[in-house]
Amino acid sequence: MHQSTQWIDPGDLACGPNTVEPETVYLDPGRCDSDEEPAPTTVEEALEVVLRSNLAAHVASQGSFSAHAYLYTPSVGACSPQNAEYLIVLTRVE
């Protein structure tokens, strides 16, 4: 398994017009609905942004990979769309 020896500067993360294709995709079926606040970006939209990133392009250049998208709701009790985020995990397929 390859592990990076240093963190990449977050300012170097960029998105382009092309997407890479994961071998498998998992989309969290979780939802965060509220009548009072706008709904968060859809999981498909969040995944598309990540798959256009130079980080995803680098992972794809190393071989097959999978993409897992999870809804992260840092709240107690009812989900608050204002705080909801998607966590996208790219994993190489061996």
NUMAR-948258 format. One record per residue: residue in one letter; residue number from 1; x, y, z of N, C-alpha, C in turn. Coordinates in steps of 0.02 Angstrom, whole numbers, plus 50000, padded with zeros to 5 digits. Each point is the difference from the previous one (the first is absolute). Layout:
<nodes>
{code=a pos=NUM n_px=X n_py=Y n_pz=Z ca_px=X ca_py=Y ca_pz=Z c_px=X c_py=Y c_pz=Z} $
...
</nodes>
This chain:
<nodes>
{code=m pos=1 n_px=50042 n_py=49941 n_pz=50000 ca_px=49958 ca_py=50059 ca_pz=50000 c_px=50044 c_py=50062 c_pz=50000} $
{code=h pos=2 n_px=49983 n_py=50048 n_pz=49957 ca_px=50038 ca_py=50063 ca_pz=49996 c_px=49972 c_py=50050 c_pz=50049} $
{code=q pos=3 n_px=50043 n_py=50031 n_pz=50039 ca_px=49979 ca_py=50052 ca_pz=50046 c_px=50041 c_py=50063 c_pz=49986} $
{code=s pos=4 n_px=49967 n_py=50055 n_pz=49999 ca_px=50034 ca_py=50064 ca_pz=49989 c_px=50042 c_py=50018 c_pz=50061} $
{code=t pos=5 n_px=50057 n_py=50031 n_pz=49987 ca_px=50043 ca_py=50020 ca_pz=50056 c_px=49986 c_py=50071 c_pz=50023} $
{code=q pos=6 n_px=49959 n_py=50037 n_pz=49962 ca_px=49983 ca_py=50068 ca_pz=50020 c_px=49931 c_py=50018 c_pz=49973} $
{code=w pos=7 n_px=49969 n_py=50048 n_pz=50032 ca_px=49935 ca_py=50025 ca_pz=49978 c_px=50010 c_py=50048 c_pz=49942} $
{code=i pos=8 n_px=49953 n_py=49998 n_pz=49954 ca_px=50001 ca_py=50047 ca_pz=49943 c_px=49964 c_py=50063 c_pz=50022} $
{code=d pos=9 n_px=50025 n_py=50057 n_pz=49979 ca_px=49969 ca_py=50064 ca_pz=50016 c_px=49929 c_py=50001 c_pz=49972} $
{code=p pos=10 n_px=49949 n_py=50013 n_pz=50042 ca_px=49931 ca_py=50001 ca_pz=49976 c_px=49989 c_py=50050 c_pz=49943} $
{code=g pos=11 n_px=50041 n_py=50052 n_pz=49996 ca_px=49994 ca_py=50048 ca_pz=49946 c_px=50017 c_py=49971 c_pz=49932} $
{code=d pos=12 n_px=50034 n_py=49942 n_pz=50000 ca_px=50018 ca_py=49967 ca_pz=49936 c_px=49943 c_py=49959 c_pz=49972} $
{code=l pos=13 n_px=49946 n_py=49990 n_pz=50038 ca_px=49943 ca_py=49961 ca_pz=49976 c_px=49961 c_py=50042 c_pz=49950} $
{code=a pos=14 n_px=49989 n_py=49972 n_pz=49941 ca_px=49964 ca_py=50036 ca_pz=49948 c_px=49955 c_py=49952 c_pz=49962} $
{code=c pos=15 n_px=49948 n_py=50027 n_pz=49969 ca_px=49953 ca_py=49960 ca_pz=49961 c_px=50001 c_py=50022 c_pz=49928} $
{code=g pos=16 n_px=49996 n_py=49952 n_pz=49955 ca_px=49999 ca_py=50014 ca_pz=49929 c_px=49936 c_py=49975 c_pz=49969} $
{code=p pos=17 n_px=49994 n_py=50004 n_pz=49934 ca_px=49938 ca_py=49980 ca_pz=49966 c_px=49992 c_py=49925 c_pz=49993} $
{code=n pos=18 n_px=50055 n_py=49961 n_pz=50006 ca_px=49996 ca_py=49928 ca_pz=49989 c_px=49992 c_py=49962 c_pz=50066} $
{code=t pos=19 n_px=49961 n_py=49945 n_pz=49997 ca_px=49992 ca_py=49958 ca_pz=50059 c_px=50036 c_py=49935 c_pz=49988} $
{code=v pos=20 n_px=50019 n_py=49967 n_pz=50054 ca_px=50027 ca_py=49933 ca_pz=49997 c_px=49945 c_py=49952 c_pz=50020} $
{code=e pos=21 n_px=50007 n_py=49937 n_pz=49980 ca_px=49948 ca_py=49950 ca_pz=50013 c_px=50023 c_py=49948 c_pz=50050} $
{code=p pos=22 n_px=49967 n_py=49998 n_pz=50058 ca_px=50018 ca_py=49948 ca_pz=50048 c_px=49973 c_py=49932 c_pz=49978} $
{code=e pos=23 n_px=50033 n_py=49947 n_pz=50022 ca_px=49977 ca_py=49932 ca_pz=49984 c_px=49933 c_py=49986 c_pz=50035} $
{code=t pos=24 n_px=49994 n_py=50022 n_pz=50062 ca_px=49938 ca_py=49992 ca_pz=50037 c_px=49983 c_py=50066 c_pz=50035} $
{code=v pos=25 n_px=49936 n_py=50011 n_pz=50011 ca_px=49976 ca_py=50060 ca_pz=50033 c_px=49949 c_py=49980 c_pz=50053} $
{code=y pos=26 n_px=50006 n_py=50028 n_pz=50059 ca_px=49950 ca_py=49992 ca_pz=50053 c_px=49975 c_py=50069 c_pz=50019} $
{code=l pos=27 n_px=49934 n_py=50009 n_pz=49995 ca_px=49969 ca_py=50064 ca_pz=50019 c_px=49958 c_py=49988 c_pz=50062} $
{code=d pos=28 n_px=50017 n_py=50034 n_pz=50054 ca_px=49963 ca_py=49995 ca_pz=50063 c_px=49927 c_py=50019 c_pz=49987} $
{code=p pos=29 n_px=49953 n_py=49957 n_pz=50018 ca_px=49929 ca_py=50016 ca_pz=49990 c_px=49973 c_py=50050 c_pz=50050} $
{code=g pos=30 n_px=50041 n_py=50021 n_pz=50048 ca_px=49977 ca_py=50047 ca_pz=50052 c_px=49977 c_py=50066 c_pz=49970} $
{code=r pos=31 n_px=49950 n_py=50029 n_pz=50032 ca_px=49974 ca_py=50065 ca_pz=49978 c_px=49999 c_py=50047 c_pz=50060} $
{code=c pos=32 n_px=49997 n_py=50064 n_pz=49985 ca_px=49998 ca_py=50050 ca_pz=50053 c_px=49948 c_py=50052 c_pz=49978} $
{code=d pos=33 n_px=49937 n_py=49984 n_pz=50010 ca_px=49946 ca_py=50043 ca_pz=49978 c_px=49977 c_py=50046 c_pz=50056} $
{code=s pos=34 n_px=49980 n_py=50060 n_pz=49981 ca_px=49973 ca_py=50047 ca_pz=50048 c_px=49955 c_py=50049 c_pz=49963} $
{code=d pos=35 n_px=49944 n_py=50017 n_pz=50030 ca_px=49955 ca_py=50049 ca_pz=49969 c_px=50025 c_py=50071 c_pz=50011} $
{code=e pos=36 n_px=50042 n_py=50010 n_pz=50049 ca_px=50022 ca_py=50066 ca_pz=50019 c_px=50064 c_py=50023 c_pz=49965} $
{code=e pos=37 n_px=50041 n_py=49954 n_pz=49978 ca_px=50064 ca_py=50017 ca_pz=49972 c_px=50008 c_py=49969 c_pz=49931} $
{code=p pos=38 n_px=50040 n_py=50029 n_pz=49957 ca_px=50010 ca_py=49971 ca_pz=49933 c_px=50035 c_py=49932 c_pz=50005} $
{code=a pos=39 n_px=49984 n_py=49956 n_pz=49953 ca_px=50031 ca_py=49934 ca_pz=49999 c_px=50073 c_py=50007 c_pz=49979} $
{code=p pos=40 n_px=50043 n_py=49956 n_pz=50026 ca_px=50070 ca_py=50003 ca_pz=49979 c_px=50008 c_py=49976 c_pz=49928} $
{code=t pos=41 n_px=50058 n_py=50011 n_pz=49972 ca_px=50016 ca_py=49974 ca_pz=49934 c_px=49986 c_py=49925 c_pz=49999} $
{code=t pos=42 n_px=49980 n_py=49974 n_pz=49943 ca_px=49987 ca_py=49928 ca_pz=49997 c_px=50065 c_py=49961 c_pz=50002} $
{code=v pos=43 n_px=49995 n_py=49937 n_pz=50018 ca_px=50060 ca_py=49958 ca_pz=50004 c_px=50031 c_py=49992 c_pz=49930} $
{code=e pos=44 n_px=49959 n_py=49997 n_pz=49949 ca_px=50027 ca_py=49994 ca_pz=49932 c_px=50040 c_py=50062 c_pz=49979} $
{code=e pos=45 n_px=49976 n_py=50059 n_pz=50020 ca_px=50035 ca_py=50062 ca_pz=49984 c_px=50067 c_py=50004 c_pz=50038} $
{code=a pos=46 n_px=49999 n_py=49979 n_pz=50063 ca_px=50061 ca_py=50001 ca_pz=50040 c_px=50052 c_py=49952 c_pz=49970} $
{code=l pos=47 n_px=49977 n_py=49940 n_pz=49980 ca_px=50046 ca_py=49951 ca_pz=49972 c_px=50029 c_py=50025 c_pz=49933} $
{code=e pos=48 n_px=49959 n_py=50032 n_pz=49959 ca_px=50024 ca_py=50025 ca_pz=49936 c_px=50057 c_py=50050 c_pz=50009} $
{code=v pos=49 n_px=49994 n_py=50045 n_pz=50049 ca_px=50052 ca_py=50049 ca_pz=50013 c_px=50065 c_py=49965 c_pz=50018} $
{code=v pos=50 n_px=49996 n_py=49951 n_pz=50044 ca_px=50061 ca_py=49965 ca_pz=50021 c_px=50031 c_py=49962 c_pz=49942} $
{code=l pos=51 n_px=49959 n_py=49969 n_pz=49958 ca_px=50027 ca_py=49961 ca_pz=49943 c_px=50029 c_py=50044 c_pz=49946} $
{code=r pos=52 n_px=49990 n_py=50066 n_pz=50004 ca_px=50032 ca_py=50047 ca_pz=49953 c_px=50064 c_py=50030 c_pz=50030} $
{code=s pos=53 n_px=50016 n_py=49982 n_pz=50061 ca_px=50058 ca_py=50030 ca_pz=50034 c_px=50066 c_py=49968 c_pz=49977} $
{code=n pos=54 n_px=50053 n_py=50038 n_pz=50007 ca_px=50066 ca_py=49973 ca_pz=49984 c_px=50020 c_py=49944 c_pz=50048} $
{code=l pos=55 n_px=49972 n_py=50000 n_pz=50059 ca_px=50012 ca_py=49946 ca_pz=50048 c_px=49971 c_py=49934 c_pz=49973} $
{code=a pos=56 n_px=49938 n_py=50002 n_pz=49976 ca_px=49969 ca_py=49940 ca_pz=49971 c_px=50038 c_py=49978 c_pz=49937} $
{code=a pos=57 n_px=50022 n_py=50047 n_pz=49960 ca_px=50038 ca_py=49983 ca_pz=49939 c_px=50064 c_py=49964 c_pz=50020} $
{code=h pos=58 n_px=50032 n_py=50021 n_pz=50053 ca_px=50061 ca_py=49967 ca_pz=50023 c_px=49985 c_py=49929 c_pz=50024} $
{code=v pos=59 n_px=49947 n_py=49992 n_pz=50039 ca_px=49980 ca_py=49934 ca_pz=50024 c_px=49986 c_py=49954 c_pz=49940} $
{code=a pos=60 n_px=49964 n_py=50026 n_pz=49950 ca_px=49984 ca_py=49960 ca_pz=49940 c_px=50062 c_py=49981 c_pz=49961} $
{code=s pos=61 n_px=50051 n_py=50043 n_pz=50001 ca_px=50061 ca_py=49984 ca_pz=49963 c_px=50039 c_py=49942 c_pz=50032} $
{code=q pos=62 n_px=49984 n_py=49985 n_pz=50063 ca_px=50033 ca_py=49945 ca_pz=50035 c_px=49966 c_py=49933 c_pz=49988} $
{code=g pos=63 n_px=49942 n_py=50000 n_pz=49968 ca_px=49963 ca_py=49938 ca_pz=49986 c_px=49927 c_py=50006 c_pz=50019} $
{code=s pos=64 n_px=49966 n_py=49944 n_pz=50002 ca_px=49929 ca_py=49999 ca_pz=50016 c_px=49988 c_py=50025 c_pz=50071} $
{code=f pos=65 n_px=49943 n_py=50035 n_pz=50009 ca_px=49983 ca_py=50025 ca_pz=50066 c_px=49925 c_py=49999 c_pz=50009} $
{code=s pos=66 n_px=49978 n_py=50004 n_pz=50062 ca_px=49929 ca_py=50004 ca_pz=50015 c_px=49987 c_py=50068 c_pz=50033} $
{code=a pos=67 n_px=49937 n_py=50022 n_pz=49996 ca_px=49980 ca_py=50063 ca_pz=50031 c_px=49940 c_py=49987 c_pz=50045} $
{code=h pos=68 n_px=50006 n_py=50021 n_pz=50062 ca_px=49946 ca_py=49992 ca_pz=50050 c_px=49981 c_py=50070 c_pz=50023} $
{code=a pos=69 n_px=49936 n_py=50016 n_pz=49997 ca_px=49975 ca_py=50066 ca_pz=50021 c_px=49954 c_py=49991 c_pz=50060} $
{code=y pos=70 n_px=50015 n_py=50033 n_pz=50054 ca_px=49962 ca_py=49995 ca_pz=50062 c_px=49973 c_py=50068 c_pz=50020} $
{code=l pos=71 n_px=49939 n_py=50001 n_pz=50027 ca_px=49972 ca_py=50062 ca_pz=50027 c_px=50024 c_py=50007 c_pz=50072} $
{code=y pos=72 n_px=50032 n_py=50056 n_pz=50015 ca_px=50025 ca_py=50014 ca_pz=50067 c_px=49959 c_py=50055 c_pz=50030} $
{code=t pos=73 n_px=49968 n_py=49986 n_pz=50056 ca_px=49956 ca_py=50049 ca_pz=50032 c_px=50024 c_py=50013 c_pz=50071} $
{code=p pos=74 n_px=50043 n_py=50050 n_pz=50009 ca_px=50027 ca_py=50015 ca_pz=50066 c_px=49949 c_py=50034 c_pz=50045} $
{code=s pos=75 n_px=49949 n_py=49963 n_pz=50019 ca_px=49949 ca_py=50029 ca_pz=50044 c_px=49973 c_py=49946 c_pz=50046} $
{code=v pos=76 n_px=49966 n_py=50021 n_pz=50050 ca_px=49967 ca_py=49954 ca_pz=50047 c_px=49925 c_py=50006 c_pz=49988} $
{code=g pos=77 n_px=49967 n_py=49943 n_pz=49994 ca_px=49929 ca_py=50002 ca_pz=49987 c_px=49985 c_py=50006 c_pz=49926} $
{code=a pos=78 n_px=49955 n_py=50045 n_pz=49983 ca_px=49979 ca_py=50009 ca_pz=49930 c_px=50058 c_py=50026 c_pz=49958} $
{code=c pos=79 n_px=50002 n_py=49978 n_pz=49938 ca_px=50052 ca_py=50022 ca_pz=49954 c_px=49989 c_py=50073 c_pz=49981} $
{code=s pos=80 n_px=50053 n_py=50038 n_pz=50000 ca_px=49997 ca_py=50070 ca_pz=49979 c_px=50035 c_py=50007 c_pz=49932} $
{code=p pos=81 n_px=49962 n_py=50013 n_pz=49945 ca_px=50032 ca_py=50007 ca_pz=49935 c_px=50053 c_py=50054 c_pz=49998} $
{code=q pos=82 n_px=49994 n_py=50050 n_pz=50043 ca_px=50050 ca_py=50054 ca_pz=50001 c_px=50069 c_py=49973 c_pz=50018} $
{code=n pos=83 n_px=50003 n_py=49946 n_pz=50040 ca_px=50063 ca_py=49972 ca_pz=50022 c_px=50020 c_py=49936 c_pz=49963} $
{code=a pos=84 n_px=49955 n_py=49972 n_pz=49961 ca_px=50013 ca_py=49936 ca_pz=49967 c_px=50054 c_py=50008 c_pz=49946} $
{code=e pos=85 n_px=50041 n_py=49949 n_pz=49994 ca_px=50053 ca_py=49998 ca_pz=49950 c_px=50005 c_py=49929 c_pz=49973} $
{code=y pos=86 n_px=50032 n_py=49993 n_pz=49943 ca_px=50014 ca_py=49934 ca_pz=49973 c_px=50074 c_py=49985 c_pz=50009} $
{code=l pos=87 n_px=50013 n_py=49939 n_pz=50020 ca_px=50069 ca_py=49976 ca_pz=50005 c_px=50009 c_py=49951 c_pz=49943} $
{code=i pos=88 n_px=50048 n_py=50013 n_pz=49956 ca_px=50014 ca_py=49957 ca_pz=49943 c_px=50067 c_py=49965 c_pz=50013} $
{code=v pos=89 n_px=49998 n_py=49933 n_pz=49997 ca_px=50060 ca_py=49960 ca_pz=50012 c_px=50018 c_py=49964 c_pz=49935} $
{code=l pos=90 n_px=50061 n_py=50012 n_pz=49976 ca_px=50025 ca_py=49966 ca_pz=49941 c_px=50050 c_py=49947 c_pz=50023} $
{code=t pos=91 n_px=49989 n_py=49937 n_pz=49979 ca_px=50041 ca_py=49945 ca_pz=50022 c_px=50025 c_py=49960 c_pz=49940} $
{code=r pos=92 n_px=50064 n_py=49988 n_pz=49997 ca_px=50027 ca_py=49959 ca_pz=49946 c_px=49974 c_py=49929 c_pz=50005} $
{code=v pos=93 n_px=49987 n_py=49970 n_pz=49942 ca_px=49977 ca_py=49931 ca_pz=49995 c_px=50061 c_py=49958 c_pz=49981} $
{code=e pos=94 n_px=50017 n_py=49953 n_pz=50042 ca_px=50059 ca_py=49956 ca_pz=49987 c_px=49980 c_py=49938 c_pz=49963} $
</nodes>
